[in-house]
Amino acid sequence: MQVGDKVPSVTFKTRVRDEAVGGPNPFRWQDMTSDDYFAGKRVVLFSLPGAFTPTCSTYQLPGFEKGFGDFQAQGIDAIYCMSVNDSFVMNKWALDQGLSNVKVIPDGSGEFTKAMGMLVAKDNLGFGARSWRYAAIVNDGVIEALFVEPGQSDDHPEDPYGESSPETVLAWLKENAKADA
């Protein structure tokens, strides 16, 4: 995928809280599509190797969460965090991180990530197939800007971080707002 491409059309298997379900686990399955997340909105999507991992939990996700107001000021409607993890893991991670601004998207089978060209093997870490770290600005389902960490490859020995950071994405938005003014 590259700038100008439409994001992949997939269905995500999510779990949502529904008090009507009752009991100790009041959640139900809900299919969400790419259009549900991206149609008619300008959003930041960032994807990372895994929930609960150090860089993701310490820098990237908290940075987007804390900076949400700055992103809104630049015309962003929503910020989504995606990982090749199931909905149970993503929901627990969101709860653990105390998220109120960033919404998580579970790409449990890696279907969206693969179609984006970002699915890599992380067998060297025992992870299996995961997302390469990237961020994108998506405007009504079309990739407006793409921020991919360098060195994308299977079993990469490191976890590069910087190109997809909230600071880099926000700087791009500010610079391009000036250019459009």
TORPA-4810 file (N, C-alpha, C, O; in nm, 3 decimals):
<nodes>
NODE_1_0.084_-0.119_0.000_0.000_0.000_0.000_0.088_0.124_0.000_0.200_0.125_0.050_M
NODE_2_0.032_0.229_-0.058_0.103_0.356_-0.062_0.003_0.471_-0.059_-0.118_0.450_-0.067_Q
NODE_3_0.055_0.591_-0.047_-0.029_0.710_-0.044_-0.118_0.710_-0.168_-0.072_0.686_-0.279_V
NODE_4_-0.247_0.738_-0.147_-0.345_0.740_-0.255_-0.424_0.612_-0.268_-0.528_0.610_-0.335_G
NODE_5_-0.377_0.504_-0.206_-0.450_0.377_-0.210_-0.563_0.377_-0.107_-0.555_0.443_-0.003_D
NODE_6_-0.666_0.302_-0.138_-0.775_0.280_-0.043_-0.731_0.170_0.053_-0.668_0.072_0.012_K
NODE_7_-0.763_0.187_0.181_-0.726_0.084_0.279_-0.798_-0.047_0.245_-0.903_-0.044_0.181_V
NODE_8_-0.743_-0.160_0.286_-0.807_-0.289_0.257_-0.947_-0.298_0.317_-0.974_-0.243_0.424_P
NODE_9_-1.033_-0.368_0.248_-1.169_-0.389_0.295_-1.175_-0.524_0.365_-1.171_-0.629_0.301_S
NODE_10_-1.185_-0.520_0.497_-1.192_-0.643_0.576_-1.299_-0.629_0.684_-1.350_-0.520_0.709_V
NODE_11_-1.332_-0.742_0.746_-1.423_-0.744_0.860_-1.342_-0.785_0.982_-1.276_-0.888_0.983_T
NODE_12_-1.350_-0.702_1.085_-1.279_-0.727_1.210_-1.375_-0.789_1.310_-1.490_-0.746_1.322_F
NODE_13_-1.330_-0.890_1.382_-1.408_-0.957_1.486_-1.379_-0.887_1.618_-1.272_-0.903_1.676_K
NODE_14_-1.476_-0.809_1.666_-1.456_-0.733_1.790_-1.551_-0.783_1.899_-1.651_-0.848_1.873_T
NODE_15_-1.516_-0.749_2.022_-1.601_-0.776_2.138_-1.639_-0.641_2.196_-1.552_-0.557_2.222_R
NODE_16_-1.769_-0.621_2.217_-1.816_-0.494_2.272_-1.899_-0.521_2.397_-1.968_-0.622_2.408_V
NODE_17_-1.889_-0.427_2.490_-1.964_-0.439_2.615_-2.113_-0.422_2.584_-2.152_-0.330_2.512_R
NODE_18_-2.196_-0.511_2.639_-2.340_-0.508_2.618_-2.405_-0.558_2.746_-2.408_-0.678_2.772_D
NODE_19_-2.457_-0.465_2.827_-2.516_-0.501_2.956_-2.633_-0.597_2.941_-2.666_-0.669_3.035_E
NODE_20_-2.698_-0.600_2.823_-2.809_-0.691_2.801_-2.762_-0.837_2.805_-2.842_-0.927_2.831_A
NODE_21_-2.635_-0.859_2.780_-2.580_-0.994_2.785_-2.580_-1.044_2.929_-2.607_-1.162_2.955_V
NODE_22_-2.551_-0.953_3.023_-2.551_-0.986_3.165_-2.435_-1.077_3.204_-2.347_-1.107_3.124_G
NODE_23_-2.438_-1.119_3.328_-2.336_-1.211_3.378_-2.203_-1.143_3.402_-2.190_-1.022_3.388_G
NODE_24_-2.103_-1.224_3.438_-1.972_-1.169_3.471_-1.891_-1.123_3.349_-1.789_-1.057_3.364_P
NODE_25_-1.937_-1.159_3.230_-1.866_-1.122_3.108_-1.965_-1.062_3.008_-2.001_-1.127_2.910_N
NODE_26_-2.011_-0.938_3.034_-2.118_-0.879_2.952_-2.069_-0.823_2.818_-2.081_-0.704_2.792_P
NODE_27_-2.014_-0.909_2.736_-1.964_-0.870_2.605_-2.027_-0.959_2.499_-2.064_-1.074_2.526_F
NODE_28_-2.037_-0.906_2.379_-2.087_-0.984_2.265_-1.995_-0.959_2.146_-1.923_-0.860_2.141_R
NODE_29_-1.999_-1.050_2.052_-1.922_-1.034_1.929_-1.992_-0.930_1.841_-2.115_-0.927_1.834_W
NODE_30_-1.913_-0.847_1.775_-1.967_-0.751_1.679_-1.868_-0.737_1.564_-1.752_-0.702_1.585_Q
NODE_31_-1.915_-0.766_1.445_-1.832_-0.746_1.326_-1.825_-0.597_1.295_-1.927_-0.527_1.294_D
NODE_32_-1.704_-0.550_1.270_-1.681_-0.412_1.227_-1.603_-0.418_1.096_-1.511_-0.499_1.082_M
NODE_33_-1.639_-0.333_1.002_-1.572_-0.334_0.873_-1.476_-0.217_0.861_-1.477_-0.124_0.941_T
NODE_34_-1.394_-0.223_0.759_-1.305_-0.110_0.730_-1.386_0.018_0.714_-1.345_0.124_0.762_S
NODE_35_-1.500_0.009_0.647_-1.584_0.127_0.630_-1.634_0.182_0.763_-1.643_0.303_0.780_D
NODE_36_-1.666_0.094_0.858_-1.710_0.141_0.990_-1.603_0.229_1.054_-1.635_0.328_1.120_D
NODE_37_-1.478_0.193_1.036_-1.369_0.269_1.097_-1.324_0.390_1.015_-1.288_0.493_1.072_Y
NODE_38_-1.325_0.378_0.883_-1.257_0.479_0.802_-1.346_0.565_0.713_-1.305_0.675_0.675_F
NODE_39_-1.465_0.520_0.678_-1.550_0.596_0.585_-1.597_0.728_0.648_-1.646_0.730_0.761_A
NODE_40_-1.581_0.836_0.573_-1.633_0.966_0.614_-1.557_1.033_0.726_-1.607_1.129_0.785_G
NODE_41_-1.437_0.984_0.758_-1.358_1.040_0.868_-1.213_1.058_0.823_-1.166_0.993_0.730_K
NODE_42_-1.145_1.146_0.892_-1.000_1.161_0.876_-0.939_1.111_1.006_-0.960_1.170_1.112_R
NODE_43_-0.864_1.002_0.997_-0.815_0.936_1.117_-0.665_0.910_1.110_-0.605_0.911_1.002_V
NODE_44_-0.608_0.885_1.227_-0.473_0.831_1.236_-0.488_0.685_1.273_-0.557_0.650_1.369_V
NODE_45_-0.423_0.600_1.196_-0.414_0.458_1.226_-0.268_0.430_1.254_-0.181_0.466_1.175_L
NODE_46_-0.241_0.365_1.368_-0.105_0.318_1.389_-0.111_0.172_1.426_-0.200_0.128_1.499_F
NODE_47_-0.015_0.097_1.375_-0.012_-0.046_1.397_0.124_-0.084_1.452_0.226_-0.025_1.417_S
NODE_48_0.123_-0.183_1.537_0.243_-0.218_1.611_0.253_-0.368_1.631_0.155_-0.440_1.609_L
NODE_49_0.371_-0.417_1.672_0.392_-0.561_1.682_0.306_-0.634_1.783_0.269_-0.749_1.760_P
NODE_50_0.272_-0.572_1.896_0.190_-0.645_1.990_0.148_-0.566_2.111_0.221_-0.482_2.163_G
NODE_51_0.027_-0.595_2.156_-0.024_-0.538_2.281_0.067_-0.581_2.395_0.125_-0.689_2.393_A
NODE_52_0.079_-0.495_2.492_0.156_-0.519_2.614_0.307_-0.524_2.592_0.381_-0.555_2.686_F
NODE_53_0.355_-0.496_2.472_0.500_-0.498_2.448_0.559_-0.363_2.490_0.486_-0.263_2.495_T
NODE_54_0.689_-0.358_2.521_0.747_-0.239_2.587_0.734_-0.107_2.510_0.680_-0.010_2.565_P
NODE_55_0.780_-0.100_2.387_0.774_0.028_2.314_0.630_0.070_2.290_0.596_0.188_2.302_T
NODE_56_0.547_-0.026_2.258_0.407_0.001_2.229_0.333_0.056_2.352_0.254_0.149_2.342_C
NODE_57_0.362_-0.004_2.467_0.292_0.032_2.591_0.351_0.152_2.663_0.282_0.219_2.740_S
NODE_58_0.478_0.179_2.639_0.546_0.286_2.711_0.548_0.417_2.634_0.538_0.524_2.695_T
NODE_59_0.559_0.412_2.502_0.575_0.532_2.422_0.464_0.556_2.321_0.395_0.658_2.325_Y
NODE_60_0.446_0.460_2.229_0.360_0.487_2.115_0.213_0.505_2.154_0.154_0.609_2.125_Q
NODE_61_0.153_0.406_2.217_0.012_0.418_2.254_-0.013_0.533_2.352_-0.104_0.612_2.329_L
NODE_62_0.064_0.545_2.460_0.040_0.658_2.550_0.060_0.795_2.483_-0.009_0.891_2.516_P
NODE_63_0.153_0.803_2.391_0.177_0.930_2.321_0.058_0.973_2.237_0.021_1.090_2.237_G
NODE_64_-0.001_0.878_2.166_-0.121_0.910_2.088_-0.238_0.942_2.180_-0.317_1.033_2.151_F
NODE_65_-0.251_0.869_2.289_-0.359_0.893_2.384_-0.350_1.034_2.442_-0.448_1.108_2.443_E
NODE_66_-0.233_1.070_2.491_-0.214_1.202_2.555_-0.223_1.316_2.454_-0.266_1.426_2.489_K
NODE_67_-0.184_1.291_2.331_-0.183_1.396_2.229_-0.311_1.409_2.150_-0.315_1.483_2.051_G
NODE_68_-0.416_1.339_2.190_-0.539_1.336_2.112_-0.592_1.476_2.079_-0.632_1.501_1.965_F
NODE_69_-0.592_1.565_2.174_-0.642_1.702_2.151_-0.562_1.774_2.045_-0.618_1.848_1.964_G
NODE_70_-0.430_1.753_2.043_-0.345_1.814_1.940_-0.379_1.760_1.803_-0.379_1.834_1.705_D
NODE_71_-0.409_1.631_1.794_-0.447_1.571_1.666_-0.584_1.622_1.622_-0.604_1.649_1.504_F
NODE_72_-0.677_1.635_1.715_-0.809_1.691_1.681_-0.794_1.832_1.625_-0.863_1.868_1.530_Q
NODE_73_-0.705_1.910_1.683_-0.683_2.048_1.637_-0.630_2.051_1.494_-0.639_2.154_1.427_A
NODE_74_-0.575_1.940_1.448_-0.523_1.930_1.312_-0.622_1.859_1.218_-0.585_1.819_1.108_Q
NODE_75_-0.746_1.844_1.262_-0.850_1.788_1.176_-0.864_1.637_1.181_-0.922_1.577_1.090_G
NODE_76_-0.813_1.574_1.285_-0.825_1.429_1.300_-0.949_1.397_1.383_-0.968_1.453_1.492_I
NODE_77_-1.032_1.308_1.331_-1.157_1.271_1.398_-1.140_1.158_1.499_-1.209_1.154_1.601_D
NODE_78_-1.047_1.066_1.471_-1.027_0.950_1.558_-0.884_0.900_1.543_-0.818_0.924_1.442_A
NODE_79_-0.839_0.830_1.646_-0.709_0.763_1.641_-0.733_0.617_1.674_-0.796_0.584_1.774_I
NODE_80_-0.682_0.530_1.586_-0.698_0.386_1.603_-0.563_0.319_1.618_-0.467_0.351_1.547_Y
NODE_81_-0.556_0.227_1.712_-0.438_0.144_1.734_-0.473_0.002_1.690_-0.569_-0.057_1.740_C
NODE_82_-0.395_-0.052_1.598_-0.419_-0.187_1.548_-0.300_-0.277_1.580_-0.185_-0.233_1.583_M
NODE_83_-0.331_-0.402_1.605_-0.227_-0.502_1.625_-0.281_-0.637_1.580_-0.402_-0.660_1.579_S
NODE_84_-0.191_-0.725_1.543_-0.230_-0.862_1.511_-0.244_-0.936_1.645_-0.163_-1.021_1.681_V
NODE_85_-0.349_-0.900_1.714_-0.391_-0.961_1.839_-0.542_-0.974_1.833_-0.608_-0.900_1.761_N
NODE_86_-0.597_-1.068_1.909_-0.742_-1.086_1.910_-0.810_-0.977_1.994_-0.744_-0.901_2.064_D
NODE_87_-0.940_-0.972_1.985_-1.017_-0.869_2.053_-1.005_-0.877_2.204_-1.007_-0.774_2.271_S
NODE_88_-0.994_-0.997_2.260_-0.980_-1.011_2.404_-0.853_-0.942_2.453_-0.855_-0.869_2.552_F
NODE_89_-0.743_-0.966_2.383_-0.614_-0.906_2.419_-0.619_-0.755_2.401_-0.576_-0.680_2.489_V
NODE_90_-0.670_-0.710_2.287_-0.674_-0.565_2.261_-0.763_-0.493_2.363_-0.726_-0.385_2.410_M
NODE_91_-0.877_-0.550_2.396_-0.965_-0.486_2.494_-0.900_-0.481_2.633_-0.911_-0.380_2.702_N
NODE_92_-0.833_-0.586_2.672_-0.766_-0.588_2.802_-0.652_-0.487_2.805_-0.631_-0.420_2.906_K
NODE_93_-0.578_-0.476_2.695_-0.469_-0.379_2.686_-0.524_-0.237_2.696_-0.467_-0.153_2.766_W
NODE_94_-0.634_-0.210_2.625_-0.696_-0.076_2.630_-0.738_-0.043_2.773_-0.718_0.069_2.819_A
NODE_95_-0.794_-0.140_2.843_-0.834_-0.121_2.982_-0.711_-0.096_3.069_-0.710_-0.005_3.152_L
NODE_96_-0.608_-0.176_3.050_-0.484_-0.163_3.126_-0.418_-0.027_3.104_-0.359_0.029_3.197_D
NODE_97_-0.428_0.026_2.983_-0.368_0.154_2.949_-0.457_0.273_2.986_-0.415_0.388_2.976_Q
NODE_98_-0.580_0.246_3.029_-0.672_0.353_3.068_-0.713_0.441_2.951_-0.727_0.562_2.966_G
NODE_99_-0.731_0.380_2.834_-0.763_0.458_2.714_-0.902_0.520_2.721_-0.999_0.456_2.761_L
NODE_100_-0.909_0.646_2.680_-1.039_0.710_2.663_-1.048_0.778_2.526_-1.157_0.812_2.481_S
NODE_101_-0.935_0.797_2.461_-0.932_0.865_2.331_-0.900_0.770_2.215_-0.971_0.769_2.115_N
NODE_102_-0.795_0.694_2.228_-0.755_0.600_2.123_-0.844_0.477_2.130_-0.870_0.423_2.237_V
NODE_103_-0.891_0.433_2.014_-0.971_0.312_2.004_-0.884_0.201_1.946_-0.802_0.225_1.857_K
NODE_104_-0.902_0.079_1.996_-0.821_-0.034_1.948_-0.897_-0.113_1.842_-1.019_-0.126_1.847_V
NODE_105_-0.821_-0.164_1.746_-0.876_-0.250_1.641_-0.801_-0.382_1.645_-0.679_-0.384_1.625_I
NODE_106_-0.872_-0.493_1.670_-0.806_-0.623_1.669_-0.800_-0.680_1.527_-0.903_-0.697_1.461_P
NODE_107_-0.680_-0.708_1.481_-0.661_-0.773_1.351_-0.607_-0.913_1.378_-0.497_-0.949_1.336_D
NODE_108_-0.688_-0.992_1.450_-0.645_-1.121_1.503_-0.583_-1.216_1.403_-0.488_-1.286_1.436_G
NODE_109_-0.634_-1.219_1.283_-0.581_-1.308_1.180_-0.479_-1.239_1.090_-0.420_-1.302_1.002_S
NODE_110_-0.460_-1.109_1.111_-0.363_-1.035_1.030_-0.409_-1.007_0.889_-0.327_-0.975_0.803_G
NODE_111_-0.538_-1.019_0.863_-0.591_-1.000_0.727_-0.568_-0.858_0.675_-0.520_-0.840_0.564_E
NODE_112_-0.603_-0.759_0.755_-0.583_-0.619_0.715_-0.433_-0.591_0.701_-0.389_-0.531_0.603_F
NODE_113_-0.356_-0.635_0.801_-0.212_-0.610_0.802_-0.145_-0.671_0.681_-0.058_-0.609_0.620_T
NODE_114_-0.185_-0.791_0.645_-0.128_-0.857_0.526_-0.162_-0.778_0.400_-0.076_-0.756_0.315_K
NODE_115_-0.288_-0.735_0.388_-0.330_-0.659_0.270_-0.259_-0.523_0.263_-0.241_-0.469_0.154_A
NODE_116_-0.220_-0.469_0.377_-0.143_-0.344_0.380_0.003_-0.367_0.340_0.077_-0.271_0.317_M
NODE_117_0.045_-0.493_0.332_0.185_-0.525_0.301_0.274_-0.511_0.422_0.395_-0.494_0.408_G
NODE_118_0.216_-0.519_0.542_0.291_-0.495_0.666_0.303_-0.618_0.756_0.354_-0.608_0.867_M
NODE_119_0.256_-0.734_0.710_0.265_-0.854_0.792_0.406_-0.912_0.780_0.454_-0.939_0.670_L
NODE_120_0.471_-0.932_0.894_0.606_-0.987_0.897_0.611_-1.102_0.998_0.530_-1.109_1.091_V
NODE_121_0.706_-1.191_0.978_0.731_-1.298_1.074_0.815_-1.243_1.188_0.914_-1.173_1.165_A
NODE_122_0.775_-1.274_1.309_0.854_-1.237_1.427_0.882_-1.365_1.507_0.878_-1.366_1.630_K
NODE_123_0.909_-1.472_1.433_0.936_-1.602_1.496_1.061_-1.598_1.583_1.073_-1.674_1.679_D
NODE_124_1.154_-1.509_1.549_1.275_-1.496_1.629_1.245_-1.453_1.773_1.327_-1.473_1.863_N
NODE_125_1.126_-1.394_1.794_1.084_-1.354_1.928_0.971_-1.442_1.983_0.920_-1.419_2.093_L
NODE_126_0.933_-1.543_1.904_0.823_-1.629_1.946_0.686_-1.568_1.925_0.588_-1.616_1.981_G
NODE_127_0.678_-1.461_1.847_0.552_-1.391_1.824_0.469_-1.450_1.710_0.347_-1.438_1.710_F
NODE_128_0.535_-1.514_1.612_0.463_-1.556_1.492_0.445_-1.437_1.399_0.528_-1.346_1.397_G
NODE_129_0.336_-1.437_1.322_0.308_-1.329_1.227_0.255_-1.208_1.303_0.163_-1.218_1.383_A
NODE_130_0.316_-1.092_1.276_0.277_-0.967_1.342_0.287_-0.851_1.244_0.332_-0.867_1.131_R
NODE_131_0.243_-0.736_1.289_0.251_-0.616_1.207_0.388_-0.551_1.222_0.445_-0.546_1.331_S
NODE_132_0.440_-0.503_1.109_0.553_-0.412_1.114_0.498_-0.281_1.168_0.382_-0.247_1.143_W
NODE_133_0.579_-0.207_1.241_0.533_-0.083_1.302_0.518_0.026_1.193_0.611_0.054_1.118_R
NODE_134_0.398_0.086_1.187_0.371_0.195_1.093_0.257_0.280_1.146_0.185_0.241_1.238_Y
NODE_135_0.241_0.396_1.086_0.125_0.482_1.111_0.078_0.535_0.976_0.155_0.540_0.880_A
NODE_136_-0.048_0.574_0.971_-0.103_0.630_0.847_-0.209_0.733_0.884_-0.278_0.721_0.985_A
NODE_137_-0.220_0.832_0.800_-0.334_0.923_0.807_-0.427_0.875_0.696_-0.387_0.867_0.579_I
NODE_138_-0.549_0.845_0.733_-0.646_0.789_0.639_-0.764_0.886_0.632_-0.827_0.916_0.733_V
NODE_139_-0.791_0.934_0.511_-0.897_1.030_0.489_-1.006_0.965_0.406_-0.987_0.938_0.287_N
NODE_140_-1.121_0.938_0.468_-1.234_0.873_0.402_-1.191_0.743_0.334_-1.231_0.714_0.221_D
NODE_141_-1.109_0.665_0.403_-1.067_0.535_0.353_-0.947_0.536_0.261_-0.904_0.430_0.217_G
NODE_142_-0.892_0.653_0.232_-0.777_0.664_0.141_-0.654_0.708_0.221_-0.662_0.799_0.303_V
NODE_143_-0.542_0.643_0.196_-0.419_0.675_0.267_-0.367_0.810_0.220_-0.331_0.828_0.103_I
NODE_144_-0.364_0.905_0.312_-0.316_1.040_0.284_-0.166_1.053_0.311_-0.096_1.124_0.239_E
NODE_145_-0.119_0.984_0.413_0.023_0.985_0.447_0.055_0.851_0.513_-0.030_0.792_0.579_A
NODE_146_0.179_0.806_0.495_0.220_0.677_0.550_0.357_0.692_0.614_0.448_0.751_0.555_L
NODE_147_0.371_0.639_0.735_0.493_0.651_0.813_0.538_0.511_0.854_0.485_0.454_0.950_F
NODE_148_0.633_0.455_0.782_0.676_0.317_0.801_0.816_0.316_0.862_0.905_0.386_0.815_V
NODE_149_0.833_0.237_0.966_0.966_0.224_1.027_1.062_0.159_0.928_1.021_0.073_0.850_E
NODE_150_1.189_0.198_0.930_1.287_0.145_0.835_1.321_-0.001_0.864_1.309_-0.048_0.978_P
NODE_151_1.364_-0.072_0.760_1.416_-0.207_0.775_1.313_-0.317_0.776_1.340_-0.426_0.826_G
NODE_152_1.195_-0.291_0.723_1.088_-0.391_0.728_1.137_-0.524_0.672_1.179_-0.533_0.557_Q
NODE_153_1.132_-0.627_0.756_1.174_-0.761_0.714_1.126_-0.863_0.817_1.094_-0.829_0.931_S
NODE_154_1.123_-0.987_0.773_1.092_-1.095_0.866_1.204_-1.111_0.967_1.322_-1.091_0.935_D
NODE_155_1.167_-1.146_1.088_1.262_-1.176_1.196_1.367_-1.068_1.217_1.483_-1.097_1.246_D
NODE_156_1.325_-0.944_1.201_1.416_-0.831_1.223_1.465_-0.836_1.368_1.385_-0.856_1.459_H
NODE_157_1.595_-0.818_1.390_1.648_-0.832_1.525_1.614_-0.716_1.619_1.633_-0.726_1.740_P
NODE_158_1.564_-0.606_1.563_1.532_-0.488_1.644_1.387_-0.447_1.621_1.318_-0.504_1.537_E
NODE_159_1.343_-0.348_1.697_1.208_-0.294_1.684_1.221_-0.144_1.662_1.206_-0.065_1.755_D
NODE_160_1.249_-0.103_1.536_1.267_0.040_1.510_1.144_0.121_1.550_1.031_0.077_1.534_P
NODE_161_1.170_0.240_1.603_1.061_0.328_1.645_1.105_0.472_1.628_1.211_0.512_1.676_Y
NODE_162_1.023_0.551_1.562_1.048_0.693_1.542_0.963_0.747_1.429_0.895_0.848_1.446_G
NODE_163_0.967_0.680_1.314_0.889_0.725_1.198_0.740_0.724_1.225_0.666_0.808_1.173_E
NODE_164_0.694_0.629_1.306_0.551_0.615_1.333_0.512_0.672_1.469_0.403_0.645_1.519_S
NODE_165_0.600_0.750_1.528_0.571_0.807_1.660_0.463_0.915_1.650_0.445_0.974_1.543_S
NODE_166_0.392_0.940_1.759_0.293_1.048_1.757_0.355_1.183_1.723_0.293_1.264_1.655_P
NODE_167_0.478_1.206_1.769_0.545_1.334_1.741_0.570_1.352_1.591_0.551_1.461_1.538_E
NODE_168_0.612_1.246_1.523_0.639_1.253_1.379_0.510_1.276_1.300_0.506_1.359_1.210_T
NODE_169_0.406_1.202_1.336_0.277_1.215_1.265_0.218_1.354_1.288_0.169_1.416_1.194_V
NODE_170_0.223_1.403_1.411_0.170_1.535_1.441_0.249_1.644_1.369_0.190_1.740_1.319_L
NODE_171_0.380_1.631_1.364_0.463_1.728_1.292_0.424_1.732_1.145_0.417_1.840_1.086_A
NODE_172_0.398_1.616_1.084_0.356_1.611_0.944_0.223_1.684_0.926_0.207_1.763_0.833_W
NODE_173_0.129_1.658_1.015_-0.002_1.725_1.006_0.012_1.876_1.015_-0.050_1.949_0.938_L
NODE_174_0.093_1.924_1.107_0.113_2.068_1.123_0.180_2.128_1.002_0.140_2.234_0.954_K
NODE_175_0.282_2.061_0.951_0.354_2.112_0.834_0.263_2.118_0.712_0.268_2.215_0.636_E
NODE_176_0.182_2.017_0.693_0.094_2.013_0.577_-0.024_2.106_0.594_-0.080_2.151_0.493_N
NODE_177_-0.065_2.138_0.715_-0.169_2.238_0.737_-0.118_2.374_0.694_-0.193_2.453_0.636_A
NODE_178_0.011_2.403_0.723_0.072_2.530_0.680_0.079_2.537_0.529_0.055_2.642_0.469_K
NODE_179_0.113_2.424_0.466_0.125_2.421_0.321_-0.011_2.442_0.253_-0.019_2.501_0.145_A
NODE_180_-0.116_2.394_0.319_-0.251_2.410_0.263_-0.310_2.548_0.289_-0.406_2.587_0.224_D
NODE_181_-0.252_2.621_0.384_-0.307_2.753_0.423_-0.278_2.859_0.321_-0.317_2.974_0.339_A
</nodes>
